[in-house]
Amino acid sequence: MSRQRDKGTRFETAFVAYERRALGDHGIRRAAPSGSRDEGDVHGISCGAGEIVVECKDCRRYELREWLRQAEAERDNAGADVGVVAFHLNGVGIADVGSQAVLMTVDAFNALVAGGAL
């Protein structure tokens, strides 16, 4: 496994474990890789807006526009309602998942606030 892929796997695993504890939901899981029609890294999180697909990133350089585009495409591929990016902040320990960041479009944010797709 490449070093970058290993970093990504560690972050995804830490994110899933944290979300299971924080939300009390053991149905939250890492998704199996699905090739060119990627459906995101984490599934099983939902809210009033419906199913949320999470794309996890552990990269030194932030490519926010590309990450948002990827999260939206994976949301569509998975048939989910909202796509977000959870990313490891430089300088914050990977074990401190609650202090990492989540990135989403304003439309995704509005769907979460309104409790459904807009």
MOVEN-V512741 format. One record per helix or strand of 3 or more residues. SS is the DSSP state (H for helix, E for strand). FROM is the first residue (numbers start at 1). LEN is the number of residues. If there is no record, write none. Layout:
SS|FROM|LEN + SS|FROM|LEN
//
This chain:
H|3|21 + H|35|3 + E|42|6 + E|50|8 + H|64|15 + E|82|6 + H|97|3 + E|101|3 + H|106|9
//
